[in-house]
Amino acid sequence: MSAILGKKLGMTQIFREDGEVVPVTVIEAGPCPVTAIRREDRDGYSAIQLAFDEVKESKLSKAELGHLAKADAAPSRVLVEFRDVELPAPSAEGEAGEVKLGQKVTVDAFEEGQKVKVAGITIGKGFQGTVKRHNFGRGPVSHGSHNVRAPGSIGASAWPARVFKGMRLPGQMGGKRRSQLGLTIAGIDADKNLLLIKGSVPGAKNSIVEIRTDG
């Protein structure tokens, strides 16, 4: 599995040679240095930690700067671990599949037409009612009805005399981690570190997303 971190820049569209219009999400992905390697015998699991989004040194603590310095990586705001990641060796001297500390992951690890899954924090909508949050229908608006956007009955009163967990009611909408599966890479611009992914992905503009190969 290949993985990389990126920043969602927005959406646009591209045109195929046959005239087909393809809506795509533009993601600035990498380069992401490998800042830690977790091993089964030492840590109990296998994973690769990647860094992204460079910031000033004053934005990080001394412990965070020291951790990044071990991999000779620039001060970065985001650190994410990916399990079951396969990266090419940095040079012919390394063994096949061997990952080196400080090795940089770029969009070259992906191919056009490849299936990927993208995870991110959805856009926060604040406190919303049932019509916007759960697509409820509205009540009648004639004859003095006050049940226009009300949720309606949610159960009996005498028994069980409580609201069951998991009911679709008003509440906080968005602002949660979500993964979109089955997306396709529509294009790659290695010079600008850009991935063009067909369709929409979770997250607002300039938010951080995680891209993994799907399957």
Helices and strands as residue ranges (DSSP letters): E 3-15, E 21-29, E 32-38, H 40-43, E 47-54, G 57-59, H 62-70, E 76-83, E 104-105, G 107-109, E 115-121, E 126-128, H 130-134, E 171-173, E 177-189, E 194-198, E 208-213
